[in-house]
Amino acid sequence: MASVETTTIRVRRSTQKRLQEEAEQRGTSVTEVLEVAADILEEQRLLESAELSWGKHGSALREEMKDWLDMPGPRLPDDDWSDALANPDD
């Protein structure tokens, strides 16, 4: 098995205990728990950014999608999502 480059980080003792408990519950290493936590933080940042963007531009995007739906032409077999765009509060 190829070795993976690692480094040492410092955390409060209480945090180290929490990480160790989580690792034991998951049956994995503290390193893996930290890797998962870092991934979750990145995903959270992405979702917060998307939510902020939707808050700024959501109504304009919904209006644009309505325009697309009103265009003549063939429809995809499953465009049930169009109802959700037309009625976002349902």
ABEGO torsion letter per residue (X at the ends): XBBBBBBBBBBBAAAAAAAAAAAAAAGBBAAAAAAAAAAAAAAAAAAAAAAAAAAAAAAAAAAAAAAAAABBEBBBABAAAAAAAABAAX
